[in-house]
Structure formats: structure tokens, C-alpha cells
Amino acid sequence: MSMPFYVSPEQLMKDKADYARKGIARGRSVVVLQFDRGIAFVAENPQSLRKISEIYDRIAFAAVGMYYEFENLRVAGIRYADLRGYSYDRSDVTARGLANAYAQTLGTVFTQEPKPYEIELCVAEVGHSAEHDQIYRLTYDGSVSDQHGFVVMGGQNAVAEEHLRGHWQPGMPLADALRLAVAALGLDPAGGEPRTLAPTQLEVAVLDRNRPRRTFRRIAGGLLADLLNAESATVHAPEVDDGVPGHHDILTGERPSPDTAEGDAQG
């Protein structure tokens, strides 16, 4: 007669936590940090699958780990925000409420399912001033922490966190904040030579408090290259996405050609 198999609850939770942490560490990191006009999201993510997404007017979402797991939560978050905003008021949709909803889901899966989610999430809300910005980090077991200034998720993030702790400052211009985030992502955890990440290897977005209502914008192409290569911090995202051909468009990063720029000036 075989003996029944028994694992203590403590050992079971430890095994689940170790499993989730190892899965998350295999992924590429995401950096979320405040800058003078809002909150920036920077991921080493050359693929078309997004790690960064808009959730609501002033709220964005970033994740690392298993794509299909955090994609399901992203979609659920959008539905939660839309339903709450429609049923009550748009101001009732907050990053804190969304983080609590995600925490309940992650905690339930971690304690009741055989396999935990191998993901970490960040939910951020841009306020009317830097003091009112909110950044929440959620781990695989449903734990929530209120972050100040910056957060690094995924990968071997200890080195990146240490770099940001020594160099991040409140009120940094966007160009400086992006270069700092990219430098942190390129560091070698083993202490080797840092990697240089090209704009095509990055997924970048911002929550810009100066924009009306919908504050989320992606930054790509020529605009991202200009921001990362700027010798000074004078390059800013445009105030509006006017869609005029030849102008910088923060959604596409389109840059003007000499002919187009001349035509725009004449028109």
C-alpha cells in the first residue's frame, strides 16, 4: 500500500513563488519612471506584441512575463475601467481601484490554482501634478506596492534598480528620463560591458499630464531616436498630435523631409 503524497502549505507556496520568480526573470525588463510632464514606460521589446498599453484616460499598464497571462488581465482591466466609468463617473476610475482588482485576481490564482501567473504588472496614473502621480507594482502573488519615482520589473533587475536609484531625479525632462531608462535596461547583471539598445529594440510610451483627457501616447521612430540622441534636454514631445504630414507625430515618430517641411511652411 503506497503512502499518500503530502506537501505542507508552506512548502507549496514557496515552490509556487520560486516557479513564478524564475519565469519572470527570464523575460526582458520594463522600466517605469516619472519625468517632468508625467510618467514614462520603457521596455526592451522589439516585437509587435505590446507590453505597454493604455487602460483609461490617465491610466496605463505595463507587464513582464507570460504574454497570454498578462494580456488577459490587460483586457479585463480595460473592461473594468469602461464599465466603472460608464456606470458612475470617469473620475471614479483610478489606478488604485484597478490595482486592487488585479491583486484579487493574482492572489486567487496564486493560492487556488496549481500554476501561478508568471507575471509582474505596473499600473500607473498621471495626476495634475507630480505629487499626485500614482505608480503601483503588482507581483505574481497579488502583493501591491506603492512606488515612488521609478520601478523596474522582470529580468535581472537588481542592477537596473541600483542604477536608477543613483541617477533618477524628480523633474527630469523626457529626453533625460528615456536615456536613463535605456541605459539601465542595457546594463549587464554580470558586470560586463553594457549593451547599446537601438530605438527599434524598444517599446516606449508616456502619460503626459499636459495633454487633454487622453494622456497616453506611444513614442517611436524618428521622435524616439531624437529623444535618445539629444545632446541636451530640449527635445520634447509635441503638445498635440496634429496629424500634419511632415510634422513629428508621437504615435508614428514621423520626421519631416526637407521637401515636406518646405511645403508645410508655405502652406
N, C-alpha and C positions, 0 to 999 in steps of 0.2 A: 504494500500500500504506500503510495507516494505521499510525502508531506505537502500540505498546502503552501503555496508561494505567498510570502508576506513581505511587504516593504513598508517601513514606517512612514507616516505622513511627512515627517521632517526630511527624510531621505528622498521621497518622491518629489517634494517641492524643490529640493536642491538640484536633483537631476534635471528637472524641467528648466530651472533657471540657467544651469550650465549649458543645456542644449540651446536655449534661446540666445544666450550671450555669444556662443560660438557662431551661430548662424548670422547674427547681426554684424559681428566683427569681420566676417568675410566680405561684406559689401563695401562700397565706396562711401566716403563720408559726406555729410552735408553740414554746412556752417550757416547759422542764422545769427545776424548781428544788427545792432542799431546803428543808424547813421543820422546825420543832422536833420533829414527830412522824413525819416521813418525807419523801416526795418527791411534789411536786405537778406535774400536767400541765395546761397551759392552751393551748387552741387557738382561734383565731378561726375558728369552724366552725359556722355556723347550720344546716347541712344535716343530714339524718339519716344520711349516710354518715360513719362514725366514723374519726377519725384516731388515736384513743387506744384502747387495748384491754388487757385482762388477758391474760397469757400463761400464768402459773402462780401458785402460792400467793403468792409475794413478788416477782413479776416482771411488769413492764408494758412496753408497746410504744407508741411514738408515731412518726408518719411525716408527711412532706410530699412533694408531687409527684403523680405519676400514680396515681390511686386503684387501678386494677386491678393495677398492678405491686406496690404495697406490700401490697395485700390478699392477694395470692397468697403473699407472704412471711410475712405475719401468720399465715395458716392453717398454713403449713408449720412455723412456729415453735411453734405450739400442738401440732401432731403430734409434733414433735421432743421437746418437753418431756414430753408424756404418755408417749411410748414410753420415754424415758430414765428417767422416774420409776417407771414400771411395771416395767421390766426390772431396774433396780438399786435405787435408793432416792430418795425425794423430795429429799433433801439434795444429791443429785448433779446436780440441775437448777439451773444457775446462769446468771446474766446473762452472765458471761464466756464460758461454753460456747456459749450461744445467739448471742452477738455474733460469735464465731469462725465459727459455721456460716453466719450471714448474710454475713459478709465473704467467705467462699469463693464463695458464690453470686454476690454482686455483682461480685467480681473476675473470675470466669469469664465472666459476661455482658459485662462491660466489654471484656475482651481478645478474646473469641472471636465475639461477636455483632455484626452490623452496627450495631445501635442499642443504646446503653447504657440502663440503667434511669434514668429521670428522677426519682429519689427520694433522700431522706435519711432515715435511721432513728435512733431512740434506743431503746436497751434499758436499762432501769433495774431494779435490785434493791434493796429496802429491807432493811437489816440490823437487828440488835438494838440498835444504837446508830448515831448519825450517822457515826461514824468507819468503820463497816462498810458504809455505803451505796455502791452502785456505779452509775455512770451512764456509758454508752458511746454515743458518736456514730459512726455509720457513714455514709460518703459513697458516692456513685454508683460509685466505682471499687473499693470494698471496703476502703478505708482505715478503720482503727478508732482512735479516740482516747478516752482515759480522761478524763472531765470531772469537775471539782470545783465543787460549789456550784450551777451552773446551765449551761444550754445553750440556744441559740436556733437553730432550723432554719428554712430556707425564707425566701421573701420577700427584701426588702432588709434583712437582719438586722444590719448593722453598727451602726446607731443604737440598736437594741434591746439589743444586746450591751453597748454602751458605757453605756447607762442602767443595766443590771443590774450592771455592774462597779462603778458608782459608788454603788449603793444597796443591793445584796443584802448581808445579814449572816447568819452562821451562827446557828441557833436562832431564826429568825423565827417568830412564830405564823402559823397558816394564813391568817387574815384578812389580815395584812400581806403575806404572800408572794403571795396571789392578787391583791391590789390592785397590788402592784409588777409582777407579770407582765402584768396587763391594761393598766397604764399603758405598759409597754414595747411591747406589741402595738399600741397606739394612736398611737405616735409616727410623725410624717411623715418619711420619709427625706430629703425635700427641704427640711426645716426649717420647714414650715408649721405651722398650728395642729394640735395633737394631736386625734385622734378620741376620742369617748367611746363605749366599747363596752358595750352592754347585756347583761345575763345571757343573753338569748335569742340573742345573737350568738356565744356561747361554748360550747365543749365543755371540761368540767373534770372531772378525776378525781385521786384520790390513792392512794398506797401508804402506809397508816397502820401503823406498826410496833407500835402498841398493840393492834391487832386480832388475834384468834386466827386462825392459819393463813392464811386468805384475806384479804389485806390490801388488795386493790383495791376501791375504791368510787367511783362516779360522784357528782358534786355538781351539782345542777340546781335550777331553780325557786326557791322561796322561800328555801331554805337558802343557795343561791349569792347571791341578792340580799342577804340579811342579812350574809353574809360580806364582800361587796364594799362595802356601805354602812355597815358598823360604824364607829362613831366611835372605838372602842377595840378592842384586840386580844383581847377577852374572849369572842368568839363562837367556839366550837369545834364540829367535827363530833361527833355523838353517839358514845358509846362502842360502842353496839350498835344494829343496825337491828332494833328490836323489832317493827316492823310494826303497832304500835297506832295505830288511826286518830286523827288529830289531833296525833300527835307528829311531830317532824321526822324524815323518812326521807331519809337521804343519797342513796338511789337515785332518789327522786322529787322531793325538795325540798319535800314537802308541808308546809304550815304549818297550825297549828290555828286553827279558827274559835272565837269566844267560846263558842258553844253546845257544841261538841265538847270544848273544853278543860274546861268546867264538868262535862260528863258524865264525862270521864276522872277528874277529881278526885274525883267522887262514887263512881265505880266502884272 
